[in-house]
Amino acid sequence: MPPADTQMTALDWTLLIALSILWGCSFLFGRVAVAEIPPLTLVLARVGIAAFALQIVLRVVRIRFAPSGGGWRDYFMMGALNNLLPFGLIFFGQIEIGAGLAAVINGMTPFWSALIARATGVERLPVRKAVGVVLGFAGLAVTVGPAAVDGLDAPLIAQIAVVGATISYGAASVFGRRFANQPPLLTATGQLTASTLMILPFALVIDQPWTLAAPSPTALGAVLGIALISTALAYILFFRVLASAGATNVALVTLLIPVSAIALGALVLGEVVEARQIGGMALIAFGLAVIDGRLVTRIRGLRPARG
């Protein structure tokens, strides 16, 4: 087990916030696209277009994509843990539970990342970081508000499904550490290519995309946005932060995504931000400050010495 936990640098925090914004944008793009495109076809378009775009980028920057058998195995495992399994579980769970409860359950991802990382000897879980994660999760619950309990009376299996998705995301954060020594662009391309190959047969059999009506230009624009911005670029940032800051730290993005989604909703769609949401976001910020540790250290340094 590493002797100490990894402290995030200013660049890591900047990239994590940027990642939360990119994934926050996916809610806006998805809201437009899913009105005309079935979920599995949308997921296929999302990962497929992103993988194709990154393959082109690799050629432009002259990075060779030629994984061995073991490399493909790791990419398929990462794609299953980070895309295929959680997407399927969330789709199943949200048939019965509300988006607010799903967002709060999704906020459990840092817990699972920390627990799995500790159990496998990948990272330690200091008390400071555990307290910060709890504060951030509480802030997330306050931000979501009453919608956080919308669906608690739904079948237990639906709630367990969404919890299963967070466990899968947590496992993906830990599993992804094995890619730390290769360029994030290469890792993102490999994972998305493998995810495309896995999702393809499900979309073809269930949705039969060739029978669907052609989507509008607005929907197509949303698909390109969610694929290129919220997937291709986002996963490059994800693997960059994962390599430098570790599994537990990169999983903190699940606490920031609702904050970014609310801010984007207010700026782009003119949605009203409520007082409880501001309070919840402040609590999330405080939790992240505790996890970072530097603010706590400075406060301790300002205390007068006891004589």
N, C-alpha and C positions, 0 to 999 in steps of 0.2 A: 504494500500500500504506500502511495506517495507520502513523504514526511509532512507535507503541509498542503492546504488547499490552494488552488490557483486563484490569484487576485486578478480581476479584470483590469486591463489598461484603459486609458481614455479612448483609444481607438476601438477597443473591444466594445465598450459601452455605446460608442457612436454607431458602430455597425449593428449592434443588437437593436438599438432604437430604429435604425433604418430598416432592419429586417421586419420589425413589428409594423412599420408603416406599409411596407410592401405587402405583407400578409393581411394587414388591415384593409388594403385596397381590394383584396380578393372578395371581401364581402360586398363591396359596391359592384364590382364586375360580375360576381356570381348572381347577385340579385337581378341584374339585367339579363344575363345569359340563360339562367335556368327557367325563365318564363317561356322560352322557345325551344330549349334543348334539354332532352332527358338527362338525368344525373350521370349515368354511366358514360354516355356519349360525351358529356361535358368533361368528365374526368379524363377520358381518353384524349380528347382534343387538348386539354390542359397539359398533360404530361407529354403527349406526342409532339405537339408543336414546340414545346420547350426543349425536348430532346433533340429535335431536328435543328433548331436554332443553335443550340450549343455545339452540335456536331460541326456546323458551319464555322462557328467561332474557333473551334479547335484547329480546323484546317487553316484558317486565316493566321492564327498565331503560331502555327506549325508545331502543335503538340500532338503526338501520335496517340491515337486511341486504339489499342490492340491488347485488351485484357486477356490473360491466360484463363485456363479453366477455373483455377481458384479465384481469379479476379472476378470472373462472371458470377461465380457462386456468391461472393461477398456482395456484389452489386444487386443480385436478385434478393438476397436476404435483407439488404438495406431497403430496397424498394418495397418488399413485403411489409417490413416493420414500420416504415415511414410513410407509405402511401396506401398500398392495397388493403392491408388489414384494418388500419384505423379508418380509412374512408368508408369501407364496407360497414364497420361497426357503428360509425356515427350516422350513416344513412339509415341503418336499421333502427337505431335508438331514437332518432329524431322523428320517426313516424309517430311515436307516442309522447315524447317529451318536448318541451319548448326550447327555443334557441337560447334563452337566458340561462336555464338550468344546464344546458349542454356547455355553454361558455364557462360556467362556474366549475363544472366537472372537469372540463379541459384544463382549468387552472391547477388541477392536481398533478399535472405532468412534472413540474419540478420536484415534487415529493418522490414520485416513482423514479425519476432520473437519479436523485440523490441516493435513494435506498438501493437501487440496482447497482449503482456505481460503488457504493460502499460494500455491498454483499460480494461483488466480484473483485474487490481489491483495487479498483481503478482509481477511485478518489475517496478522500475522507469527507465527513460531514461535520464541520465544527458547529458548536452551539450557536455562534453568531449567525452562520448561514441558515441554520434551521429556524431560528427566530425570525429572520428576515423573510424567509419563504412563507411562514405562517402569517406574518403581517401582510405580505403581498396578497396572499389568498383571501384574507379577511377584507382587504381593500377591494378585491375583485368582486366579492359577494355584495359589498355595499354598493359598488358601481352598478352592478346588474339590478339590484333592488328586488322588488316583489317578483319579478320574472324568474328569480333564482329558485323559487319554489314551485314554479309552474310546471307541473308534470310529476311532482312527487307522488301523486296518487296513480301514476301510470304503472303498468306491469313492471315488476322488479327486473325482469330480463332485459327490458329496454334500457333501464338505468345502468345495469351491469355491463351492457354492450358499450355504452359511452365510456364507462370507467375502463373497460378493456382497451378502448382506443388510446386512452392516456397512458396505460401501462405499455402499450406497443410503442407509443412515441418516446416514452422514457427509455425503453430498451434500445430503440433506434439511436438515441443520443449516445448511449454507452457503446453500442456496437460500432457506431461511426467513428470512434476514436482510432480504429485500425487504419483509417485513411489519412491520418494526421500528416504523414510524410509525403503525400502526393498533392499536386495542385488542386485547390478547391474546384476549379473549373472542370478538371478531369473527373473528380468524384461526383460532382453534380450531373455531369453528362452520363456517367455510367449508371447512376441510380435511376435517372429519369428514362434512360433507354430501356433498362430492365423493367421498370414500372410499366412502360408502354406495352412491352411484349406480354406482360402478365394480364393487363387490363383489357387488351385488344379482344380476346375471344369472348369475354363476358359482355362487352359492349355490342359485339356483332350478333351474338345469340339472343340477348335479352332485348336490346333497343332496336336492332336492325336499322341502323342509321340511314341506309339507302332508301327506306320507305318514308322518311320524315320530310316534312315541308322545308324548303330552303329558308334558313334564318334571315332575319332582316340585317341591313348593314350595321345597325346599332348593336344587335346581338353578336355579330361577327367581330365588331370592334371590341366588345367586352371579352370575347374569347381570346383575342390576341393580347389584350391587356392582362388577363389572368394567366395566360401561358408565358408571355415574355417578361412581364414585370413581376407578377406575384409568384412565379414558379422558377423560370430559368435564372433570372437575376437573384431572386430570393434565396435559392438553394446554394448559389455561389457564396453568398454572405453567410448562410447557415454553416456550411462546412468550413469556412474561414474562421468563424468564431469558435466552432467546436474544436478545431485543431489547436487554437491558441488559448482558449479559456476553459475548455472542459465541458463535460456532459451536463452537469448541474447548472452551470452558468448559462449555457445556450438555451436550456429548457425554460429559463426565466422569460423568454419571449412570449410564452403563453399568458403571462400576467400583463404584458404590455399590449398585446394585440387588441383586446377590447377597448383599451384607452385610445389607441390609434384609430380604431373603427368609429368610436364616438366622435373623436375630433374631426375625422374626415367627413362623417355624416353631417356635422354642424357646418363645416366649411363648404362642402360640395352640394349637399342636399338641403341645407338650411334647417336641419333638425335642431330642436331646442335641447340644450344641455341643462339638466336639472342639478339642484344643489347637492343632492346625495351623490351624484356622479362626480362632481368636483371633489367632494369629501373623500369618496372612494379612491379617486385617482391620487389624491394627496397621500392617503394611507399606503397605496402601492408604491409611490415615490419614496416614502419613508422606509418601507420594507426593503426596497432596493438599495437605499443608502446604508442600511444596517448590513446588508449582504456585502456591499462594497468594503465597508469597514473603515475607510479613511476618515469619514465624518465622525465616527465614534472615537477614533484615535485622537482627532483634533480636539474634541470636546473634553476628553480625559486630560489632554495636555494643557487645557486652559484652567483646570481645577487648581486652586492654591494648595501648595504643599502644606501638610500638617506639621506643626512645630511641637 
